[in-house]
Amino acid sequence: MNERDALRAIAADLPHAGDDAAVVDGTVITTDMLHERTDFPPGTTRYTAGWRAVGASLSDVAAMGATARAAVAVYADEAFDPDELDAFVAGAVDVCEAVGAEYVGGDLDEHVEFTTATTAVGDVTEAGSVTRDGARPGDALCVTGEWGRSAAALRLFERGDDEAVERANELFRFTPRVADGLALAGTATAMMDSSDGLARSCHQLAEASAVGIELERDAVPAHPAVEEVAEGSAERFELAAHFGEDFELVCAVPEDEVDEVEAACPAGLTQIGTVTEAPEEESSRVVADGDPLPDRGFTHGDE
C-alpha cells in the first residue's frame, strides 16, 4: 500500500481526516514527517531543514484558508550536534515568524537517520475553512506563486559546488502561502497545497470534488530557477508539474472573481485552466492541452 492508498484507508474511518489539515472546533491542526534520505539532499543545512520541515506543516494550514498560530517539531538524529540543533531551531523560528506564527518547541530523540516530525496549528477565520471538495464546473483553476523551485534546487544540490548548494538551500526555503490562503478563503470553492506536485494535486482536487480539470501547459508559471537547469519546454513543464514539493496553493475560484482575489494574493494568482464536468473516462479526469495529464508526482512508498 502506498501513501495515497494508506491515507484513503485512514480517512474512511476518521471524520476529520482526508484534507490538508483537520478542523476541530475552529482549530486547524496538521502534522508531517520528513527524513534525511528522502527529503533532505546532501548539502541541505540544518537551518534549511528546520525552515522547510516546519514550513511544510504551515503550508497545510495555508491550504485550509486559516491563520497560522504555532508549530512544534520532533528532532531525531544519531547524535545531537549543538550547532546543527541550534540551526534547525533557528530555521523553524524564522519560517514561523515569516507567516505570523510562533515556534514553541518540541521533542528530541535518537534515530538511525536525521528525521523530523512537525505539527502546526491555526485558526479558522469568519470566512470559514476551504476544503478540496467544493470545486464546480465553470470555476477557474488557479495557482499561487511559481512552480518547479524544488526540482531546480535538487538539480543544484546534485552539482555539489558551493555556489550551487547555497542557491539550492535558498530555493528550499519557501514561504508558506498563509497570507494567500487567507485572501482566498471565502472566495475559493476548493483549495489544497501542492506538496505532491501540480499534476497530482489537480487529480486529488478533481477526485475530491467529482469534477474534471482542463489545463493549459503554457499558463503554468515556472520559477526562474527552472530556466537555469531545464532544457526545452517539455522538461520545464515536467519539473514544474510533476516533481512536487513546491508548497504552492492549487484552488478553484469562480471565474468572475479571479481578478479581485488575484489582487489580494501577495504571491500572485494565475489561472492555468478550468474546472469541467467529470468525464466518463477516469483517464481523462485531468487534461493538459487536450491530452490526459498523468497522475504522477511525489509519493512516499511504491506505486
C-alpha positions as CSV (number, residue, x, y, z in Angstrom):
1,M,0.0,0.0,0.0
2,N,1.5,3.4,-1.0
3,E,1.0,6.7,0.8
4,R,-2.2,7.7,-1.0
5,D,-3.9,4.4,-0.6
6,A,-3.0,4.4,3.1
7,L,-4.4,7.9,3.6
8,R,-7.6,6.9,1.8
9,A,-8.0,3.9,4.1
10,I,-7.4,6.0,7.2
11,A,-9.7,8.8,6.1
12,A,-12.6,6.4,5.6
13,D,-12.7,5.8,9.3
14,L,-11.8,9.2,10.7
15,P,-14.2,12.1,10.1
16,H,-11.6,14.8,10.4
17,A,-9.0,13.2,8.1
18,G,-8.7,13.4,4.3
19,D,-7.8,17.1,3.7
20,D,-4.7,19.1,4.1
21,A,-5.5,19.6,7.8
22,A,-8.2,18.6,10.3
23,V,-10.5,21.2,11.6
24,V,-11.8,20.7,15.2
25,D,-13.9,23.3,16.8
26,G,-12.4,26.1,14.7
27,T,-8.8,24.9,15.2
28,V,-6.8,23.7,12.3
29,I,-4.2,21.0,13.0
30,T,-1.8,19.1,10.8
31,T,1.4,17.0,11.1
32,D,4.2,15.9,8.7
33,M,7.3,13.7,8.8
34,L,10.5,14.2,6.8
35,H,13.6,12.0,6.6
36,E,17.2,12.8,5.5
37,R,17.2,10.0,3.0
38,T,14.1,11.1,1.1
39,D,13.6,14.8,1.9
40,F,16.9,16.5,2.5
41,P,19.6,16.1,-0.2
42,P,23.3,16.2,0.7
43,G,24.2,19.8,1.3
44,T,20.9,20.7,3.0
45,T,21.8,22.8,6.0
46,R,20.0,22.2,9.3
47,Y,18.7,25.8,9.1
48,T,17.1,25.0,5.8
49,A,15.8,21.7,7.2
50,G,14.1,23.4,10.1
51,W,12.6,26.0,7.9
52,R,11.4,23.5,5.3
53,A,10.0,20.9,7.7
54,V,8.0,23.4,9.8
55,G,7.1,25.2,6.6
56,A,5.5,22.1,5.2
57,S,3.1,21.9,8.1
58,L,2.4,25.7,7.9
59,S,1.6,25.2,4.2
60,D,-1.2,22.8,5.1
61,V,-2.6,25.4,7.4
62,A,-2.5,27.9,4.5
63,A,-4.4,25.4,2.3
64,M,-7.3,25.5,4.7
65,G,-7.5,29.3,4.5
66,A,-6.6,29.6,8.2
67,T,-4.3,31.8,10.2
68,A,-1.2,30.1,11.5
69,R,-0.8,30.2,15.3
70,A,2.1,27.9,16.3
71,A,4.3,24.9,15.4
72,V,6.3,22.3,17.2
73,A,8.8,19.7,15.9
74,V,10.4,16.4,16.9
75,Y,14.2,16.4,16.0
76,A,15.8,13.0,15.9
77,D,19.3,12.0,14.8
78,E,22.2,9.6,15.6
79,A,23.7,12.2,17.9
80,F,22.9,15.8,18.9
81,D,25.4,18.3,17.4
82,P,24.7,21.6,19.2
83,D,25.4,23.8,16.2
84,E,23.1,21.7,13.9
85,L,20.4,21.7,16.6
86,D,20.6,25.4,17.0
87,A,20.5,26.0,13.3
88,F,17.4,23.8,12.9
89,V,15.6,25.7,15.7
90,A,16.6,29.0,14.1
91,G,15.1,27.9,10.7
92,A,11.9,26.8,12.4
93,V,11.6,30.1,14.3
94,D,12.2,32.2,11.2
95,V,9.7,30.4,9.0
96,C,7.1,30.8,11.7
97,E,7.8,34.5,12.0
98,A,7.5,34.8,8.3
99,V,3.8,33.9,8.5
100,G,3.0,35.5,11.9
101,A,3.1,32.2,13.9
102,E,5.3,31.1,16.8
103,Y,7.7,28.2,17.1
104,V,7.1,26.8,20.6
105,G,9.4,23.8,21.0
106,G,9.1,20.1,20.5
107,D,10.9,16.9,21.4
108,L,14.3,15.2,20.9
109,D,15.0,11.6,20.1
110,E,17.8,9.3,18.8
111,H,17.3,7.7,15.4
112,V,19.3,6.0,12.7
113,E,19.0,9.0,10.3
114,F,18.1,12.6,10.7
115,T,14.3,12.7,10.9
116,T,11.9,15.4,11.9
117,A,8.1,15.4,12.6
118,T,6.3,18.7,12.7
119,T,2.9,19.9,13.8
120,A,1.3,23.2,13.1
121,V,-2.0,24.7,14.4
122,G,-4.1,27.6,13.2
123,D,-7.5,29.2,13.5
124,V,-10.4,29.3,11.1
125,T,-11.5,32.8,10.3
126,E,-15.0,34.1,9.8
127,A,-14.7,33.2,6.1
128,G,-14.5,29.5,7.1
129,S,-12.1,26.8,6.1
130,V,-11.6,25.8,2.5
131,T,-11.6,22.1,1.6
132,R,-10.8,20.1,-1.5
133,D,-14.3,19.0,-2.4
134,G,-16.2,22.2,-3.4
135,A,-14.9,22.9,-7.0
136,R,-17.7,23.4,-9.5
137,P,-17.8,23.2,-13.3
138,G,-17.1,26.6,-14.7
139,D,-14.7,27.6,-11.9
140,A,-11.2,28.9,-12.9
141,L,-8.4,26.6,-11.8
142,C,-5.7,28.8,-10.3
143,V,-2.3,28.5,-8.6
144,T,-0.2,30.8,-6.4
145,G,3.4,31.7,-7.0
146,E,5.8,29.9,-9.3
147,W,6.5,26.2,-9.9
148,G,9.5,24.0,-10.1
149,R,11.7,25.6,-7.5
150,S,12.2,22.4,-5.5
151,A,13.1,20.5,-8.7
152,A,15.6,23.1,-9.6
153,A,17.0,23.0,-6.1
154,L,17.6,19.3,-6.4
155,R,19.5,19.7,-9.7
156,L,21.6,22.3,-8.0
157,F,22.3,20.2,-4.9
158,E,23.4,17.4,-7.3
159,R,26.0,19.8,-8.9
160,G,27.7,19.8,-5.5
161,D,29.8,23.0,-5.8
162,D,29.5,25.6,-3.0
163,E,27.7,28.2,-5.1
164,A,25.1,25.7,-6.4
165,V,24.5,24.3,-3.0
166,E,24.0,27.7,-1.5
167,R,21.5,28.6,-4.2
168,A,19.7,25.2,-3.6
169,N,19.3,25.9,0.1
170,E,17.8,29.3,-0.7
171,L,15.3,27.7,-3.1
172,F,14.4,25.0,-0.5
173,R,13.4,27.8,2.0
174,F,9.9,28.5,0.6
175,T,7.4,30.9,2.2
176,P,4.2,29.1,3.2
177,R,1.3,30.8,1.5
178,V,-0.7,31.6,4.6
179,A,-1.4,35.2,3.5
180,D,-2.6,33.9,0.2
181,G,-4.8,31.2,1.7
182,L,-6.4,33.9,3.9
183,A,-7.0,36.1,0.8
184,L,-8.6,33.1,-1.0
185,A,-10.8,32.0,2.0
186,G,-14.4,32.9,1.4
187,T,-13.9,33.0,-2.4
188,A,-12.2,29.8,-3.4
189,T,-14.6,26.9,-3.7
190,A,-11.8,24.3,-3.2
191,M,-8.1,24.5,-2.3
192,M,-5.1,22.4,-1.4
193,D,-1.4,22.7,-1.2
194,S,0.9,21.2,-3.8
195,S,3.3,19.1,-1.8
196,D,2.7,16.2,-4.1
197,G,3.1,18.3,-7.3
198,L,0.8,20.2,-9.6
199,A,-0.4,17.3,-11.7
200,R,-1.1,15.1,-8.7
201,S,-2.8,17.9,-6.8
202,C,-5.1,18.5,-9.7
203,H,-6.0,14.9,-9.8
204,Q,-6.6,14.9,-6.0
205,L,-8.8,18.0,-6.2
206,A,-10.7,16.7,-9.1
207,E,-11.4,13.4,-7.4
208,A,-12.5,15.0,-4.2
209,S,-14.8,17.4,-6.0
210,A,-16.0,14.9,-8.6
211,V,-15.2,17.2,-11.5
212,G,-12.8,17.3,-14.4
213,I,-9.9,19.8,-15.0
214,E,-8.6,21.2,-18.2
215,L,-5.1,22.8,-18.0
216,E,-3.0,24.9,-20.4
217,R,0.6,23.9,-20.2
218,D,2.0,27.4,-21.2
219,A,-0.1,29.0,-18.5
220,V,1.8,27.3,-15.6
221,P,4.2,29.9,-14.1
222,A,7.6,28.3,-13.9
223,H,10.1,29.6,-11.3
224,P,13.0,31.4,-12.9
225,A,15.4,28.8,-11.4
226,V,13.8,26.2,-13.7
227,E,15.3,28.0,-16.6
228,E,18.8,27.5,-15.1
229,V,18.5,23.7,-15.1
230,A,16.0,22.6,-17.7
231,E,16.4,22.1,-21.4
232,G,13.4,22.9,-23.5
233,S,9.7,23.5,-22.8
234,A,8.9,19.8,-22.2
235,E,11.5,19.5,-19.4
236,R,10.4,22.8,-17.9
237,F,6.8,21.6,-17.7
238,E,8.0,18.2,-16.3
239,L,9.8,20.0,-13.4
240,A,7.0,22.4,-12.8
241,A,4.1,19.9,-12.9
242,H,5.4,16.6,-11.8
243,F,8.3,16.9,-9.3
244,G,6.3,18.3,-6.3
245,E,7.4,19.8,-3.0
246,D,6.8,23.4,-4.2
247,F,4.2,24.1,-1.5
248,E,2.1,26.5,-3.5
249,L,-1.7,26.5,-3.4
250,V,-4.0,25.0,-6.1
251,C,-7.5,26.3,-6.0
252,A,-10.8,26.7,-7.8
253,V,-12.2,30.2,-7.9
254,P,-15.4,31.5,-9.5
255,E,-14.5,32.8,-12.9
256,D,-15.9,36.3,-12.3
257,E,-13.9,36.7,-9.0
258,V,-10.4,35.8,-10.2
259,D,-9.2,39.3,-10.9
260,E,-10.4,40.6,-7.5
261,V,-8.8,37.8,-5.5
262,E,-5.6,37.9,-7.6
263,A,-5.0,41.4,-6.4
264,A,-5.3,40.3,-2.8
265,C,-2.7,37.4,-3.1
266,P,0.8,38.5,-2.1
267,A,2.4,35.6,-4.1
268,G,0.3,36.3,-7.1
269,L,-2.5,34.1,-8.5
270,T,-2.5,32.7,-12.0
271,Q,-5.4,31.0,-13.9
272,I,-4.0,27.9,-15.5
273,G,-7.2,26.1,-16.5
274,T,-10.9,25.5,-16.0
275,V,-13.0,23.1,-13.9
276,T,-15.3,21.0,-16.0
277,E,-17.9,18.3,-15.6
278,A,-16.4,15.0,-14.7
279,P,-15.6,13.0,-17.8
280,E,-16.8,9.5,-18.3
281,E,-13.3,8.2,-18.7
282,E,-11.3,8.2,-15.5
283,S,-8.1,8.6,-17.5
284,S,-9.4,12.0,-18.8
285,R,-10.2,13.5,-15.5
286,V,-7.3,15.9,-15.8
287,V,-6.1,17.0,-19.2
288,A,-3.4,19.4,-20.4
289,D,-3.8,21.0,-23.8
290,G,-6.4,18.3,-24.5
291,D,-4.2,15.3,-23.6
292,P,-4.6,13.3,-20.4
293,L,-2.2,14.5,-17.7
294,P,-0.5,11.6,-15.8
295,D,-1.3,11.4,-12.1
296,R,2.4,11.4,-11.3
297,G,4.2,13.3,-8.5
298,F,5.8,12.9,-5.1
299,T,4.6,9.8,-3.2
300,H,6.0,8.0,-0.2
301,G,6.1,4.3,-0.9
302,D,6.0,2.3,-4.1
303,E,3.4,2.9,-6.8
